[in-house]
Amino acid sequence: MLCLAPLARAGAHLMGARITRRVLADGRGICTWLPSLFSGLPRGATFNARSARHSSASTAANQNTPSYSYVIVGAGSAGCVLANRLSEDAHESVLLLEAGPKDMLLGSVRLSWKIHMPAALTYNLCDDKYNWHYHTLPQAHMDERVMYWPRGRVWGGSSSLNAMVYIRGHAEDYDRWQREGAQGWDYQHCLPYFRKAQSHELGEDRYRGGSGPLRVSRGKTNHPLHQAFIEAGQQAGYPFTQDMNGLQQEGLGWMDMTVHKGKRWSTASAYLRPVLSRPNLTAEVRCLTTRVLFEGKRAVGVEYTQNGQKKKVFADKEVILSGGAINSPQLLMLSGVGNANDLKPFGYGATAHLGEWRFIRGVPASPTPRHPFHFLPSQVIDHGACPQDGGLPGFTWANEKHRVLPCVQALAGMIFAQQAFQPLPRARAQPGRGVQTAPRSDAFRAAQADCA
C-alpha cells in the first residue's frame, strides 16, 4: 500500500503547483487524504492505505530482499512522528529512510549546535548540508525574481531549520476542510491530537497539552520594539490575545515557540531520538529514494541509493511518503504516478494516470484571519542566502499572495504610526517616504518582498 503522510504548513504557498487533485490549501497549511488523491484510479486499485492490511510480503520481497512492515520515506516533521507511533507495536518492524544526515555532529552523539541553538537559525538556511536549497521559477509578480526556498534535509526536516514558531492555524480553516470533504479534519476532531502532542510550559488547559512529546514555550523578550509593537497594535484597534492557539486567535500577542531549555525542539528531538533504541525501528540516513516499487497497482517497496549503492527494500503493509510538499510529489512522478502527459516527455511511463492535479486555490476574501503577521526587529534578506541560477520547473507562488501584500504593507504602516512608536527613533529605512503612491508601492514590493 502507498500512503502519503499528512503535510502541515509546508508548501502552503504552492497553490499553483501540480501536486494533488484534492489538497486543501489556504496559506496556513495543507492536508492530503488518499481516497481523494487517487480518485482517478480504476475500481479495484489498491492505493488506499486505509483499506484492509496485507499481512503477507510481496513475492519480490521473498527473494532475499530486506522487508519491513512499514517503510517511511523522509524523516521530517511527519516521518519522525510516524516512526515513533508505528514502532510502538513491538510486532511491527519500521524502516525510516532520510536523504540527509543526522542532526548530530559527525561521528558523535553530541547535537549539532547549528541546528539546536536557536540563535544559529540563519546558518542552516544558507547551508546545503541540511537543506535542499530549492529555488522557484522567475515570479511574474515579483519582478521576475527567482525566490529562494529552503527545505530541510536532515533528521527533523524543516522543523530542524525553521524559525521555531508554533502556530496551528485558525479553527475555522479546519472546519472549512471538513465542509469541503475532509471528513474528520474539523477543529474539534483535530484539537485532541494537538493537545496530545504538546507539552506547553504554561501547563495544560482546554487548548494546550501538558504531557506530550513536543515541548512548546512562550516567547520571551524585553526588547522595546516588541513591547511597542503590541501596544501600537492595540492602539490601532486590534485586541490583545493571551494565546494565539487558544480560544481567541485574532489579535496581537506573544508567539509560542518549539524551544525547550534554550534548545530547538524539532520532531527529531520530540519523537525520533527518544525511541532509536527500539529493536524494531531502523533509521537510515543519506538514503535518496528514487522510486516506489509496484506490483500492478500496489506499492510494495522503494528503491534508493546509499553510499553510491542502489538498494531495494520492501514493505509488507505500507509504503509511507513523508518527504514534504516538493519531494513526495516528485517521488510519485518519478515512480510513474501522475499525469501521463507530464511524465511522457521525461521518459516515465504512467503506472497510475491521475489526470490534472493541482492545489485548490484559496479564497482571498475570508471572514477569519488567514495571514499571520510576525514582527521581527531585524532585517533578513532572501533568508540570508544569495540567489542561484536555475529553479524548480512548474513551481510558482500563488497569485493571491501579491494581492495580499498591499494590505499587509498598509497594516504595518498603520501600526507603526501609533503613539507607542513615537518615543523611539523614527529613521525609516524601507520603504522610503517617497514610496507612497500605489505604483511606487507595487514596484517596491515586487523588488523587495520575500516569502518565509
N, C-alpha and C positions, 0 to 999 in steps of 0.2 A: 504494500500500500504506500501511497505517496501523500504526505501531509505537509502543507505549507503553514509554518508556525505563524500565529498572530503577530502583527507588527504594531508597535506603539510609537507614535510620533515620527519615526524615521520615514522619510520620503513623503511627508505630508505636502511639501511644495511641488510634488511631481505630478500635478493633475493632468499635464499634457503628455505624460509618458505612457507608452503602451506597456502596461504591466498586468492588469487583470480585468476581466469583464465586469466583475462585481466587487469593487473595492469602495468602501465608504471613505471619503476624504474631505476634510474641511479646513485644512490649515492647522489643525490641532493633532490629529492622529488618524491612523488607518487600521482597518481590520479586515482580514480576508477569511472567508469561510468556504470550505471545499464544495458543498453541494452546488453553490452558485458558480464557483470558479470553473468547474468542469461541466457546467450545464450543457455545453455543446457536444459532449461525447455521446455515442450511441448507447442505447439501452444495454445493460449488462456489463458495461465497462467498470472496472474495479478501482477507480481512482479515489473513491470516497473513503477517507480514513475513518469515518465514523460507522462504517458497516462492520459486519462480523469479523473478528480477528482470524488470521490464518495461523494455525499453530505449527504447521509443517514448513520446513525450509524449502527454498526453491530447488529445482533439480540441479541448477548450476552450482548452488552452494554446497551440494554433496560431493563435489569434485575437489576436495581438499582445499577449498577456499574459505577464509575466515567468515564466520557468520555470527551475528548478534540478534537479539530480539529487536532492538531499535538501533538505527544508525541516524545520528543527528549531524547535519552539515552546518557548521557555524557555531562557535562558542561565544556568541554575543549576548545581548540582553535576553533574548528568548532562549537561546541554546543552553545557557548556564542554568536557567530555571528548569528546563525540560530534563537536563541531565540529572539534576538533583531529584526531581519528583519521580521520574521513571525508575531511577535506581533504588528508590525506597523499597521496592519489591525485590527481595533477595533472589527470587526465582527468575527474574528477568535480567538479561545482560544488555548493557548500553555502551555504544561506541560514540564518542564525541570527536568530530574532526574540525580542526581550526586551521585556516590558511596561514595565520600569523603566529607569532611566538607566544610564550607565557608572559604574564605581567610581572615577572620577577627578573632579577639580574641574571645574566647568562651564567649557567653552571652554579647557581646559588639558590638558597631558599629565602634570601632576602628580597623584599619587594622593590620594584623599580621606583626610584624617587621621582622620575619623570612622570610616572603615571599616578602615584599615590599621594604626592604632595600637591594640594590644591593650587598653590601659587605657581606651580610649574605647568599650568594649563596650556600655554601657547607653545611650549616645546614640542608637544606631540601633534599639534595642529599643523606644524611646519615640517615634520619629520616623517618620511615614508617608512620608517621601521615599523611603526604601529598603525599605519594609516594607508588606506588605498589611494589617497591623493587624487580623487576624481575631479574632473572639470566638465562643465557643461559645454554645449554648443554656444556660439555667439547669441546673445539675447537681444531681440529686436527692440524691446522697451528699455534696455539698459545701455544704449549707445553701442550696441553690438559687442558688448564686453563678454569675455569668457569668465564665468563665475567659478571660483574655487569651491570644491565640495568635499570636505574631509569626511571620511567614514572609517570607523575603527576596524583594524585588522590585528587583533590581539585577544587574549582571554578577556572577556567582558565587553568586547566590541566597542561600540561608540560610547557605552557607559564608562569606559576607561579613558575616553578622550574629551567628553563633552564638558559643559560648564557646571555640571552637578546640580542643576535646578530640578527640583521635584515638583512637577505640576501634572495634574490628572486630566485637565480639560474640563469644560463646563458640563454639568449634569444633563442639560438639555441636548447636548450633542449625542450622548449615548441613547437617550430616549428617541431621538430622531433616527438613529441607526435602526432601532427596533421597528419603528414605523415604516422604514424603507425595506424591511425584510430580514434584518439580522436578529432572529429570534434569540432571546436570552442575553442580549447585549445592552439592554436598557440599564439605567444607572442603578436602580435598586438591585438588579442581579449582579452588577459589577462591584458595587460597594463592599460587600463582604470579602471579596478577594483582595481589594485594595487594602482593607484593614488587616487581613490575614498576612499579607506580605510585609506590612510596615511595622517598624518599631520606632515610634516617634519619641524624641527626648522629652516632650512635654506631657507624655502619658496618653493613655487610651481614652477615647470618648466616642460619640456616635459616629464620627467620621474618621478618626485616627485609630491606627492599631498600636498596640503596646508590646507585642511579643513576637513579631515577625522577624525574618532574617534581614530585611532591608532597613538599615539604620538611616533615620532622617532627623535632621536638626534644623532649628530655626536660624535663619541668617542673623548674624551678629555684627554690628558695626556702629561706631560712634562718629563716622565720617559726617561732617557738617552738610555736605551736599545731599547725602541720603536723607538726613533729617529734614532738610529744606524741601526736597522733592515731595516727600509725603505730606508735609504741611501745605505746600503750594497746591498739591492735587486736591486737598480738601477745600482750600480757598477757591479753587476753580469749580467747586460744586460736586466733587466726587466723594463717595463715602470712604471711611477707613474700614478695612476688614481685618479681623483678627486671624483669619485662616483662609487663604485663597483656595484651599482644597476642602473647605468646610461648607457650612450652610450658606453663607453669603460670599459668593465668589467674585462678584463685581466690586471694584474699588481698589484702593491703594493699601499696601501693607508690606510686611517683611516676607521674603520668599523662603520656602523650605529648601533644604539642600541635602543631597545624599553624601553627607560628610559625618564621620564619627571619630571623635577624639583626634581631630586635626588631620584625618586621612580621608581620601576619596573612598567612598563605599560603593564600588561597582557591583555588578551582578556576579562577577568572579569572586569578589570578597564575600558577598552575601550568600551565594548559592553553590559555587563550584569548589573553591578551595577547601571549605569545611568537610566535603564528602569525598575527596580524592582517595581516601584510604579504603573506600568500599571496594571489595574484591570483584564486584560485578560491574564496575564502572571503569572504562578505559578512555583516557583523554589524550589524543594525539595532536601535536602541533606541526606547523609548517606542512600542512596537507592541503594542496589545492585540488578541490574536487572538480573534475572536468565533465562528467556526465552522469546522469541517472541511468541505471541499467533496467531494462524492461523485459518481461516475458509476456508478449502480447500487449495488453493494455495495463498490466500490473507491474508496478515498480518493485523490484526485488533486491536492489543494491545500488552501489555507486562505484565509479572508477575515479581514482585520484592519483596524484603524483606526490611523492615524499622523498626528499634527498636524491632527486633525479630519477627515481624508480617509479614506474607505473604500477599501481596496485588496484586490486578489486576487493570489495567486501560486500557481504550480502546480509539482508535483514529478513528475519523470519516473520516479523509482524509489520513494522512500518519504517519507511524512509522519511525522515523529517527534515525539511529545508528551512533553516533559520538563518540565512545569510544576509537578511536585510532587504530593503526596498529595491536595491540595484542587483545584488548578486544572486538572490533567489530566482527572480525572473530570468536573469541571464542564464543561469544553470538550466532552467526549464527549456529555454530556447536552444541551448547547446545540446540538449537531450531530445530535441525534436518535438517539444510541446509548445505550441504557439500557432501563430498564423502562418499557414503554409506558404503564402505569397511572400512573407517577410523572410522566411527561412531558406527558401529555394535559391536566391542569389548567392548565399554563402555556402551552398553545398550541403545543407542539412535537410534530410527527409523528415516529414512530419509524422511522428509517432502518434500524435493526437492533434488534430486541427481544431483550434479554438476560435477561429474567426477573428474579428476585430475586437481587441480587448484594450480598454482604456480606464483611467481613473474617472469616476463620476465627478463632474465639475461642481464645486461648492457654490452655494448661493450667496452672492455678495451682500444682499440685504438680509439682516438677521435680527431677530428680537433678543438675542442673547449675545454677550461679549464673546468675540472669537479671536481677538488679536492681543496676546499678552504684550504689555509694554514694560520692558526691562530697562531700568535706569542704571547705567554703569559710569562712574566718574573717571573714565579713561577713554582713550581712543585706540581702537584696534582696526587696522585697515586690512581687508581681504584675509581675515583670520590670522594675520601676521605672516602670510605667505605671498610669494611673488607669483603672478600668473605664468602658466606654462603653455606651450603650443599644444594644440590637439584638444579634443573634447570627447564627450560621450555621444555617439550617434543616436539621434532620436530623443534625447532628453532635453527638455526645455522647462523653464519655470512657468508657473501658471500665469495666464494673462490677468487674472483677477488681482494678483499681487501689486501690479503697478497702479491699479486703481485705488488700492487701499493706502498707498504711500502718501498721497496728498492729505488725507485725513489724519494720518499719524503725524506728519510734519506740522499740521495746524494744531493738533492737540499738544505737541511738545512746546510750540510757541506760546500757547495759551497758559500752560503750566509755568513755564519759565518767566512769564510776565507778571506772576503773582507777587504779593508783598513779601512772602517768605524768602525770595531770592534777592530782594533789594539790598540787604546789608552785605551781600557777597560781591566779590569782584565782578564787574559787568563786561569784561572783554569778551567779544563774540568772535569765535574762530570760523566756524562753518555752520550754516551758510552765512555769508556776509550780509550786511544790512542792504546791500544793493540787490540782493536776491529776494525781491518782494512780489513782483508780478508773477502771474501763473506761468507764462512761458519760461521765465528765468528759473522758477522753482522746479518746473518739469525738467529742464535741462540739468540743473544741479543734481536732482535725484537720479537721473539716468546715468550721470557720470560718476556719482559717489556712493549711491546706495548699495547695500550688500545684503546677503541672506545668511542668517545664522543657523 
